[in-house]
Amino acid sequence: MTAVNGPAAGVGCSMGLVGDFVLAGKSAYFLQAFVNIGLVPDGGSTWLLTRAIGKARATQMMMLGERVGAEQAESWGLIYKAVDDAALFDEALSLATRLAAGPTVALGAMRRNIVTALDGTFDQVLRAEAEGQRAAGGSQDAREGGLSFLEKRKPAFTGK
């Protein structure tokens, strides 16, 4: 997870966008400024942006070198959420706490499957899902999840 509070320009844009969840203060912006100084994007920007927002918007960001505000970035699907600047830290901490308290074996498998889905074939994704389901299904967290469902209570995951 990343939280962006202010400008994320150049390679800082790439670094700010690598999180599975990206939160940004509403005054933050994302800028691929390389074209403005006669250079090309680096730090994985070309790969990251094209996959995150598609060819047209990635081309716009890279070739026009214009700022993309946090709210626009959210509407494009570039980031998870734009929040009031004063709430950014609390929102980030709340989300991190929620994820840390979740079924981390399953969350890790989901993350790997999402990466596979970006570049893999449908068959590769199906295999990755089956492997992830096997690992998660054998976890203590899956047993706890099933029991908590039957007992109509909130699960207490341990990450095992």
PLY file of the C-alpha trace (Angstrom):
ply
format ascii 1.0
element vertex 160
property float x
property float y
property float z
element edge 159
property int vertex1
property int vertex2
end_header
0.00 0.00 0.00
1.18 3.50 -0.70
-0.10 6.86 0.46
0.70 9.89 -1.67
0.63 13.28 0.00
1.75 15.88 -2.52
3.38 15.65 -5.94
4.38 12.27 -7.33
6.45 13.27 -10.35
8.83 11.42 -12.63
10.11 8.23 -11.07
8.29 9.33 -7.90
5.08 8.73 -9.82
6.13 5.13 -10.47
7.15 4.64 -6.86
3.87 6.09 -5.61
1.81 3.79 -7.81
3.42 0.42 -7.04
1.22 -0.38 -4.04
-1.65 -2.81 -4.31
-3.74 -0.01 -2.82
-2.81 3.60 -3.52
-4.39 6.32 -1.42
-3.76 9.96 -2.22
-4.58 13.22 -0.54
-6.87 15.32 -2.71
-4.13 17.90 -3.23
-1.73 15.22 -4.53
-1.05 14.80 -8.20
0.73 12.38 -10.51
3.00 13.66 -13.24
5.07 11.99 -15.92
7.32 15.01 -16.50
9.98 13.29 -18.61
8.72 14.69 -21.91
9.10 18.20 -20.48
12.87 17.68 -20.22
13.40 15.58 -23.34
13.57 12.19 -21.63
11.46 9.04 -21.57
9.64 7.58 -18.58
11.63 5.19 -16.44
11.28 3.30 -13.20
8.73 1.01 -14.84
6.30 3.82 -15.65
5.55 2.59 -19.16
4.67 -0.90 -17.92
2.79 0.28 -14.85
0.70 3.04 -16.40
-0.29 1.11 -19.50
-1.62 -1.74 -17.41
-3.27 0.50 -14.83
-5.10 2.98 -17.06
-4.77 1.70 -20.62
-2.86 2.87 -23.67
-4.75 6.11 -24.32
-4.45 7.57 -20.84
-0.89 6.30 -20.36
0.04 7.95 -23.65
-1.62 11.17 -22.50
0.32 11.17 -19.23
3.67 10.32 -20.81
3.56 12.34 -24.02
1.77 15.45 -22.77
3.43 15.66 -19.35
0.38 17.13 -17.64
-0.60 16.75 -14.00
-3.27 14.22 -13.09
-4.95 15.21 -9.85
-5.83 12.66 -7.19
-9.57 12.75 -7.90
-8.98 12.32 -11.64
-6.53 9.48 -10.89
-9.24 7.80 -8.83
-11.84 8.18 -11.58
-9.37 6.68 -14.09
-8.68 3.70 -11.85
-5.05 4.75 -11.44
-5.40 4.85 -7.65
-7.71 3.21 -5.16
-8.98 6.33 -3.43
-8.55 10.11 -3.12
-9.19 11.35 0.40
-9.08 14.67 2.21
-5.47 15.58 2.92
-6.07 15.71 6.67
-7.54 12.18 6.61
-4.78 10.53 4.53
-2.72 9.14 7.41
-5.76 7.78 9.28
-7.22 6.23 6.10
-3.88 4.60 5.26
-3.46 3.27 8.79
-7.02 1.94 8.85
-6.58 0.13 5.53
-3.19 -1.30 6.55
-4.66 -2.51 9.84
-7.60 -4.11 8.05
-5.33 -5.94 5.61
-2.94 -7.06 8.34
-5.87 -8.53 10.30
-7.13 -10.41 7.24
-6.42 -13.92 6.00
-2.91 -13.16 4.79
-2.35 -16.55 3.11
-5.40 -15.90 0.93
-4.49 -12.24 0.40
-1.00 -13.22 -0.73
-2.42 -15.75 -3.18
-4.84 -13.13 -4.52
-1.98 -10.71 -5.06
0.04 -13.31 -6.98
-3.01 -14.23 -9.06
-3.62 -10.59 -9.97
-0.03 -10.32 -11.21
-0.46 -13.56 -13.19
-3.69 -12.22 -14.69
-1.89 -9.15 -16.04
0.44 -11.16 -18.27
-0.67 -14.77 -18.20
-3.06 -16.78 -20.26
-6.47 -17.81 -19.01
-5.15 -21.34 -18.41
-2.24 -19.96 -16.37
-4.65 -17.92 -14.28
-6.88 -20.95 -13.67
-3.85 -22.96 -12.52
-2.67 -20.11 -10.27
-6.14 -19.83 -8.76
-6.25 -23.57 -8.08
-2.82 -23.44 -6.41
-3.84 -20.40 -4.36
-7.11 -22.05 -3.36
-5.27 -25.19 -2.30
-2.84 -23.18 -0.13
-5.51 -20.92 1.34
-7.94 -23.81 1.84
-5.39 -25.64 3.96
-4.73 -22.65 6.19
-5.88 -22.12 9.77
-7.46 -18.88 8.58
-9.74 -20.78 6.17
-10.86 -23.05 9.00
-11.46 -19.99 11.19
-13.37 -18.30 8.37
-15.65 -21.28 7.93
-16.28 -21.63 11.66
-16.95 -17.93 12.11
-19.45 -18.05 9.24
-21.31 -20.98 10.80
-21.21 -19.36 14.23
-22.30 -15.99 12.80
-19.35 -14.07 14.24
-16.48 -12.02 12.92
-13.43 -14.17 12.10
-10.20 -13.80 14.07
-7.51 -14.47 11.48
-3.93 -15.21 12.55
-2.13 -15.29 9.21
-1.54 -19.03 9.40
0 1
1 2
2 3
3 4
4 5
5 6
6 7
7 8
8 9
9 10
10 11
11 12
12 13
13 14
14 15
15 16
16 17
17 18
18 19
19 20
20 21
21 22
22 23
23 24
24 25
25 26
26 27
27 28
28 29
29 30
30 31
31 32
32 33
33 34
34 35
35 36
36 37
37 38
38 39
39 40
40 41
41 42
42 43
43 44
44 45
45 46
46 47
47 48
48 49
49 50
50 51
51 52
52 53
53 54
54 55
55 56
56 57
57 58
58 59
59 60
60 61
61 62
62 63
63 64
64 65
65 66
66 67
67 68
68 69
69 70
70 71
71 72
72 73
73 74
74 75
75 76
76 77
77 78
78 79
79 80
80 81
81 82
82 83
83 84
84 85
85 86
86 87
87 88
88 89
89 90
90 91
91 92
92 93
93 94
94 95
95 96
96 97
97 98
98 99
99 100
100 101
101 102
102 103
103 104
104 105
105 106
106 107
107 108
108 109
109 110
110 111
111 112
112 113
113 114
114 115
115 116
116 117
117 118
118 119
119 120
120 121
121 122
122 123
123 124
124 125
125 126
126 127
127 128
128 129
129 130
130 131
131 132
132 133
133 134
134 135
135 136
136 137
137 138
138 139
139 140
140 141
141 142
142 143
143 144
144 145
145 146
146 147
147 148
148 149
149 150
150 151
151 152
152 153
153 154
154 155
155 156
156 157
157 158
158 159
